[in-house]
């Protein structure tokens, strides 16, 4: 149990630091930013307490907001995807998720891509909607959501492939 807590604490700290110190300064083409910190929420274990999971997701978003001075938009987006994650897991993985026999490294690539893409798009849409908070900037919101999501999805997939444990 202690090694599991250490692993998730380490992942939390590394992803938050990587986001704050490196990834938030990329700003490719003026509006494309990767948000790799959501990988913590995506990879969090299924069987853990849901209330603690939502609280930890809030703390992750709040940590990012604190360092980036973004006023709570990351916390709101993180809590939202943490809350809807069970529904997206069921949609993406079906019966494997229902029987709680899923290991993220052992699922097929298409299901993994669907899961990461849906949650990333939802996260980014909420993030940019709250950041701009103007209906007249809907095109800019959708543009930022689409391009940042593509960049984030690619980074998430590469990270999970590189750091996956082979049996």
HELIX and SHEET records of a PDB file:
HELIX    1   1 UNK A    2  UNK A   21  1                                  20    
HELIX    2   2 UNK A   23  UNK A   25  5                                   3    
HELIX    3   3 UNK A   38  UNK A   43  1                                   6    
HELIX    4   4 UNK A   50  UNK A   68  1                                  19    
HELIX    5   5 UNK A   73  UNK A   93  1                                  21    
HELIX    6   6 UNK A   95  UNK A   98  1                                   4    
HELIX    7   7 UNK A  104  UNK A  106  5                                   3    
HELIX    8   8 UNK A  109  UNK A  132  1                                  24    
HELIX    9   9 UNK A  135  UNK A  137  5                                   3    
HELIX   10  10 UNK A  138  UNK A  162  1                                  25    
END                                                                             
